[in-house]
Amino acid sequence: MLTAQVEVGLGALDLDVSIEAAPGEIVAVLGPNGAGKSTFLRALAGLVPLTRGRVALDDVVLEDTAQRIHLPPERRPIGVVFQDYLLFPHLTALENVAFGLRARGVPAREARSRARSWLDRLRIGETADTKPCPLSGGEAQRVALARALAIDPRLLLLDEPLAALDASARGTVRRDLKRHLASFAGIRIVITHDPLEAVALADRLVILEGGRVVQTGSPVEVTQRPRSRYVADLVGVNLLRGTATGGQVKLPGGASLQSADGVDGEVFAVIHPRAVALHRARPEGSPRNVWRGRASALDFQGDRVRVGVEGEMPIVAEVTPAAVSELDLAEGGEIWVSVKATEISVYPA
């Protein structure tokens, strides 16, 4: 079990993160650039000292600022796969994997034997005598993963493990990585800014923004109920915050929405762009949520077009290219917006 309370002041970054993770669990720490993800990883590994806090792994204290305990990185049962892999260019793949073992006092012959076993296990045994330069991105990643696993860590940390790969290789390597991670019985923490990578690899997501945890939960929980603009943008939905009474959600600025949910108090309201209908004139009938706006941006994405609408209630709609033509949509053009009350999901803030 990992329990960590990490506080680090580093330049403009003020990091304050608490986390727990259990053996067999894959946790993805997701957040925008500058959120403090890599600093958090390096703090767990002992590469960045804590300003305040405590890190314990399997009831062994690795760092505790109050007790002035700080185990150096080489004494922590932690394997790290860095974003750029950081393989030693002058060493072969076998020597790179054996390096961590040798640094921990394992005799040279045993270290090389164990390193070769890990390369074979990750199906790259043929690269044993090859130096990093000729390796493909996927091969280099697996060598770095073998080096991290060879020391038999209790905690495996991966910093943006697919960032160094081109788009064509990511799908295949992601599937390989997921299979390899599944064979590791310890705790796994993956740092990423890629939501697809996080959802594909992890059992639990931890969303980090501005050095703070803003949301945590399973991929389904986080994507269905985002709690920040960043997460909503990742998922591709509209997120509004207001005060609900009897199904009516009052938003800052005076606008309001009528929902079919009976949640009262401070709430989030989620509207999928496909549930937003656009009209050239005020729609007939009595839809509960109707307002006038102005098309601010058209983003063509294959067979769908995302339309940004400015006005008293800014929102993003998703329509077909045919609808864009029928509505004669143009940036800056006036438009009417309607949303059914049943299409608005409301939950406590």
Residue pairs with C-beta under 8 A, 6 or more apart in sequence:
1 20
1 21
1 22
1 23
1 57
1 58
1 59
1 187
2 19
2 20
2 21
2 22
2 44
2 55
2 56
2 57
2 155
2 187
2 189
3 19
3 20
3 54
3 55
3 56
4 17
4 18
4 19
4 20
4 44
4 53
4 54
4 55
4 56
5 17
5 18
5 53
5 54
5 55
6 15
6 16
6 17
6 18
6 19
6 40
6 43
6 44
6 50
6 53
6 55
7 15
7 16
7 50
7 51
7 52
7 53
8 15
8 36
8 39
8 40
8 43
8 48
8 49
8 50
8 51
9 15
9 51
10 39
10 48
13 34
13 36
13 39
13 211
14 211
15 36
15 39
15 40
15 43
15 211
16 211
16 212
17 36
17 40
17 208
17 211
17 212
17 213
18 213
19 27
19 29
19 206
19 213
21 27
21 187
21 189
21 204
22 187
23 154
23 185
23 186
23 187
24 185
24 186
24 187
25 187
25 188
25 203
25 204
26 181
26 188
26 189
26 190
26 201
26 202
26 203
26 204
27 187
27 188
27 189
27 190
27 202
27 203
27 204
27 205
27 206
28 189
28 190
28 191
28 192
28 197
28 198
28 199
28 201
28 202
28 204
28 205
28 206
29 37
29 40
29 41
29 189
29 190
29 191
29 192
29 206
29 208
30 37
30 192
30 193
30 195
30 198
30 205
30 206
30 207
30 208
30 234
31 37
31 193
31 207
31 208
31 209
31 230
32 193
32 209
32 230
33 193
35 208
35 209
35 210
35 211
36 208
36 210
36 211
37 159
37 191
37 192
37 193
37 208
38 83
38 159
38 160
38 191
39 48
40 191
40 208
41 80
41 157
41 159
41 189
41 191
42 48
43 49
43 50
43 53
43 55
44 55
44 78
44 155
44 157
44 189
45 73
45 76
45 78
45 80
45 157
46 62
46 63
46 70
46 71
46 72
46 73
46 76
46 78
47 73
49 63
49 70
50 63
50 65
51 65
52 65
52 66
53 63
53 64
53 65
54 61
54 63
54 64
54 65
54 66
55 61
55 62
55 63
55 64
56 62
56 64
57 76
57 77
57 78
57 154
57 155
57 187
58 154
61 67
61 69
62 69
62 71
62 76
63 69
63 70
63 71
74 103
74 104
76 155
77 151
77 152
77 153
77 154
77 155
78 153
78 154
78 155
78 156
78 157
79 100
79 147
79 148
79 149
79 150
79 151
79 153
79 155
79 156
79 157
80 148
80 156
80 157
80 158
80 159
81 141
81 144
81 145
81 148
81 156
81 157
81 158
81 159
81 161
82 144
82 159
83 159
83 160
83 161
83 163
83 164
84 164
85 132
85 140
85 141
85 143
85 144
85 164
86 144
87 93
87 96
87 132
87 140
87 143
87 144
87 147
88 95
88 96
88 99
88 132
89 131
89 132
89 133
90 131
91 99
91 131
91 132
92 128
92 129
92 130
92 131
93 119
93 124
93 127
93 128
93 129
93 130
93 131
93 132
93 135
93 139
93 143
94 112
94 115
94 116
94 119
94 128
94 129
95 115
96 132
96 143
96 144
96 147
97 115
97 118
97 119
97 143
97 146
97 147
97 150
98 108
98 111
98 112
98 114
98 115
98 150
99 147
100 147
100 148
100 150
100 151
101 110
101 111
101 114
101 115
101 150
101 151
102 108
102 111
104 151
106 114
114 150
115 146
115 150
116 125
116 128
118 146
118 149
118 150
119 125
119 127
119 128
119 143
119 146
121 146
122 142
122 145
122 146
122 180
123 142
124 139
124 142
124 143
124 146
127 135
127 139
127 143
132 140
132 143
135 143
136 169
137 164
137 165
137 166
137 169
137 173
138 165
138 169
138 172
138 173
138 176
140 164
141 161
141 162
141 164
141 165
141 173
141 177
142 176
142 180
145 158
145 161
145 177
145 180
148 156
148 157
149 156
149 184
153 186
154 186
154 187
155 186
155 187
155 188
155 189
156 181
156 184
156 186
156 187
156 188
156 189
157 189
157 191
158 188
158 189
158 190
158 191
159 191
160 191
160 192
160 193
161 177
161 190
161 192
161 197
162 170
162 173
162 174
162 177
162 192
162 194
162 197
163 194
165 173
170 197
174 197
174 200
174 201
177 201
178 200
178 201
181 188
181 201
190 197
190 198
190 201
190 202
192 198
192 201
195 234
195 235
198 205
198 219
199 205
199 219
199 223
202 219
203 218
204 216
204 217
204 218
205 215
205 216
205 217
205 218
205 219
205 222
206 213
206 215
206 216
207 213
207 214
207 215
207 216
207 222
207 227
207 228
207 230
207 231
208 214
209 228
209 230
214 227
214 228
214 230
214 231
215 222
215 226
215 227
215 228
215 231
216 222
217 225
222 231
223 231
223 235
224 345
225 268
225 270
225 345
225 347
226 232
226 234
226 235
226 237
226 239
226 268
226 270
227 268
227 349
228 239
229 239
231 239
232 238
232 239
232 270
236 273
237 270
237 271
237 272
237 273
238 270
238 271
238 272
238 273
238 276
238 315
238 316
239 268
239 269
239 270
240 249
240 251
240 257
240 268
240 269
240 270
240 271
240 313
241 251
241 252
241 266
241 267
241 268
241 269
241 349
242 249
242 250
242 251
242 252
242 256
242 257
242 266
242 267
242 269
243 249
243 250
243 265
243 266
243 267
244 250
244 259
244 261
244 263
244 264
244 265
244 266
244 267
244 346
245 264
246 262
246 264
247 258
247 259
247 260
247 261
247 262
247 341
248 256
248 257
248 258
248 259
249 256
249 257
249 258
249 259
249 267
249 269
249 344
249 346
250 256
251 257
251 313
253 312
254 312
255 291
255 312
255 313
257 269
257 289
257 313
257 339
257 341
257 344
258 288
258 289
258 341
259 269
259 341
259 344
259 345
259 346
260 341
260 342
260 344
261 344
261 345
261 346
261 347
263 346
263 347
263 348
265 348
265 349
266 348
266 349
267 346
267 347
267 348
267 349
268 346
268 347
268 348
268 349
269 344
269 345
269 346
270 344
270 345
270 346
270 347
271 315
271 339
271 343
271 344
271 345
272 318
272 343
273 306
273 315
273 316
273 317
273 318
274 318
275 339
275 340
275 343
275 344
276 309
276 315
276 316
276 317
276 318
276 337
276 338
276 339
277 283
277 317
277 337
277 338
277 339
278 307
278 309
278 317
278 319
278 323
278 327
278 329
278 335
278 336
278 337
279 327
279 335
279 336
279 337
279 338
280 327
280 328
280 335
280 336
281 336
282 290
282 292
282 336
283 290
283 336
283 338
287 338
287 339
287 340
288 340
288 341
289 338
289 339
289 340
289 341
289 344
290 336
290 337
290 338
291 311
291 312
291 313
291 336
291 337
292 311
292 312
292 334
292 335
292 336
292 337
293 309
293 310
293 311
293 312
293 313
293 314
293 315
293 334
293 335
293 336
293 337
294 309
294 310
294 311
294 332
294 333
294 334
294 335
295 307
295 308
295 309
295 329
295 330
295 331
295 332
295 333
295 334
295 335
296 308
296 309
296 310
296 331
296 332
297 306
297 307
297 308
297 331
298 305
298 306
298 307
298 308
298 324
298 329
298 330
298 331
299 305
299 306
299 307
299 308
300 321
303 320
303 321
304 318
304 319
304 320
304 321
305 318
305 319
305 320
305 321
305 323
305 324
306 316
306 317
306 318
307 316
307 317
307 318
307 319
307 324
307 329
307 335
308 314
308 316
309 315
309 316
309 317
309 335
309 337
311 337
313 337
315 337
315 339
317 337
319 327
323 329
327 335
329 335
